[in-house]
Amino acid sequence: QVQVAESGGGLVQAGGSLRLSCAASGTFFSPNAMGWYRQAPGKQRELVATITSGGSTNYADSVKGRFTISKDNAKTTVYLQMNSLNPEDTAIYSCNLNYSRTYGRDYWGQGTQVTVSS
């Protein structure tokens, strides 16, 4: 059973930075891809950034140049470095691990709150 644990959310002032982490446990396999999604109050969940097993990255236009996704293969961990945060980044951020090839499904973290004050 794959378990996903997130950390790093919190409250920060506009212009500040936060780093989110997401680690998988309960498996020896690496995911096909890892990503971060977010959902703000009253809005649908949206993709923030993804990274494939080969290291290719993809970002939402709204975070390009401010956020950086990276991974540690040895630890099956994915990070999201968020800089120049603004109040529009306030949301619950959730980690997604794509194990479609290994287990035929995705695994999600419980979500971590990021709040940016103006």
One Martini backbone bead per residue (centre of mass of N, CA, C, O) as a GRO file, in nm:
protein
  118
    1GLN     BB    1   0.091   0.041   0.027
    2VAL     BB    2   0.067   0.356  -0.066
    3GLN     BB    3   0.218   0.643   0.080
    4VAL     BB    4   0.144   0.997   0.141
    5ALA     BB    5   0.364   1.272   0.237
    6GLU     BB    6   0.321   1.599   0.349
    7SER     BB    7   0.505   1.920   0.350
    8GLY     BB    8   0.537   2.294   0.413
    9GLY     BB    9   0.319   2.450   0.492
   10GLY     BB   10   0.159   2.787   0.529
   11LEU     BB   11   0.241   3.112   0.639
   12VAL     BB   12   0.279   3.399   0.415
   13GLN     BB   13   0.407   3.659   0.271
   14ALA     BB   14   0.422   3.853   0.029
   15GLY     BB   15   0.717   3.739  -0.147
   16GLY     BB   16   0.757   3.476  -0.041
   17SER     BB   17   0.855   3.143   0.082
   18LEU     BB   18   0.814   2.789  -0.010
   19ARG     BB   19   0.846   2.432   0.081
   20LEU     BB   20   0.749   2.138  -0.064
   21SER     BB   21   0.676   1.798   0.040
   22CYS     BB   22   0.691   1.451  -0.103
   23ALA     BB   23   0.638   1.118   0.022
   24ALA     BB   24   0.697   0.782  -0.042
   25SER     BB   25   0.552   0.473   0.079
   26GLY     BB   26   0.538   0.115   0.044
   27THR     BB   27   0.766   0.121  -0.192
   28PHE     BB   28   1.009   0.038  -0.458
   29PHE     BB   29   0.872   0.223  -0.657
   30SER     BB   30   0.863   0.445  -0.909
   31PRO     BB   31   0.712   0.687  -1.051
   32ASN     BB   32   0.623   0.820  -1.353
   33ALA     BB   33   0.495   1.064  -1.187
   34MET     BB   34   0.495   1.401  -1.048
   35GLY     BB   35   0.274   1.624  -0.850
   36TRP     BB   36   0.106   1.945  -0.832
   37TYR     BB   37  -0.186   2.062  -0.670
   38ARG     BB   38  -0.470   2.299  -0.656
   39GLN     BB   39  -0.720   2.444  -0.415
   40ALA     BB   40  -0.941   2.688  -0.407
   41PRO     BB   41  -1.186   2.857  -0.294
   42GLY     BB   42  -1.440   2.787  -0.528
   43LYS     BB   43  -1.244   2.598  -0.688
   44GLN     BB   44  -1.077   2.417  -0.898
   45ARG     BB   45  -0.860   2.194  -0.961
   46GLU     BB   46  -0.506   2.249  -1.029
   47LEU     BB   47  -0.231   2.260  -1.201
   48VAL     BB   48   0.114   2.327  -1.130
   49ALA     BB   49   0.316   2.060  -1.136
   50THR     BB   50   0.544   1.844  -1.323
   51ILE     BB   51   0.728   1.520  -1.310
   52THR     BB   52   0.918   1.295  -1.451
   53SER     BB   53   1.128   1.030  -1.448
   54GLY     BB   54   1.318   1.200  -1.661
   55GLY     BB   55   1.265   1.529  -1.574
   56SER     BB   56   1.023   1.645  -1.690
   57THR     BB   57   0.855   1.960  -1.712
   58ASN     BB   58   0.550   2.126  -1.579
   59TYR     BB   59   0.362   2.439  -1.600
   60ALA     BB   60   0.184   2.675  -1.496
   61ASP     BB   61   0.158   2.992  -1.599
   62SER     BB   62   0.122   3.123  -1.303
   63VAL     BB   63   0.426   2.984  -1.206
   64LYS     BB   64   0.621   3.071  -1.395
   65GLY     BB   65   0.936   3.160  -1.248
   66ARG     BB   66   0.854   3.074  -0.930
   67PHE     BB   67   0.839   2.768  -0.967
   68THR     BB   68   0.991   2.448  -0.847
   69ILE     BB   69   1.041   2.124  -0.961
   70SER     BB   70   1.149   1.828  -0.781
   71LYS     BB   71   1.368   1.530  -0.732
   72ASP     BB   72   1.421   1.217  -0.537
   73ASN     BB   73   1.477   0.906  -0.623
   74ALA     BB   74   1.587   0.766  -0.364
   75LYS     BB   75   1.311   0.887  -0.199
   76THR     BB   76   1.053   0.946  -0.344
   77THR     BB   77   1.071   1.272  -0.392
   78VAL     BB   78   0.888   1.582  -0.393
   79TYR     BB   79   0.924   1.926  -0.492
   80LEU     BB   80   0.818   2.277  -0.402
   81GLN     BB   81   0.933   2.577  -0.506
   82MET     BB   82   0.817   2.892  -0.365
   83ASN     BB   83   0.814   3.206  -0.514
   84SER     BB   84   0.670   3.496  -0.510
   85LEU     BB   85   0.426   3.514  -0.342
   86ASN     BB   86   0.067   3.528  -0.363
   87PRO     BB   87  -0.264   3.536  -0.281
   88GLU     BB   88  -0.337   3.348  -0.537
   89ASP     BB   89  -0.179   3.091  -0.396
   90THR     BB   90  -0.404   3.025  -0.224
   91ALA     BB   91  -0.415   2.684  -0.099
   92ILE     BB   92  -0.453   2.348  -0.157
   93TYR     BB   93  -0.185   2.120  -0.161
   94SER     BB   94  -0.130   1.840  -0.384
   95CYS     BB   95  -0.008   1.520  -0.418
   96ASN     BB   96   0.103   1.331  -0.711
   97LEU     BB   97   0.118   0.975  -0.795
   98ASN     BB   98   0.218   0.794  -1.077
   99TYR     BB   99   0.111   0.431  -1.097
  100SER     BB  100   0.001   0.304  -1.367
  101ARG     BB  101   0.218   0.077  -1.438
  102THR     BB  102   0.218  -0.070  -1.153
  103TYR     BB  103  -0.100  -0.010  -1.022
  104GLY     BB  104  -0.320   0.158  -1.197
  105ARG     BB  105  -0.262   0.437  -1.032
  106ASP     BB  106  -0.317   0.694  -0.816
  107TYR     BB  107  -0.167   0.908  -0.565
  108TRP     BB  108  -0.267   1.092  -0.269
  109GLY     BB  109  -0.255   1.342  -0.072
  110GLN     BB  110  -0.402   1.539   0.188
  111GLY     BB  111  -0.281   1.808   0.208
  112THR     BB  112  -0.166   2.159   0.204
  113GLN     BB  113  -0.159   2.467   0.346
  114VAL     BB  114  -0.159   2.781   0.165
  115THR     BB  115  -0.086   3.113   0.291
  116VAL     BB  116  -0.121   3.447   0.153
  117SER     BB  117  -0.038   3.756   0.256
  118SER     BB  118  -0.076   4.118   0.199
   0.00000   0.00000   0.00000
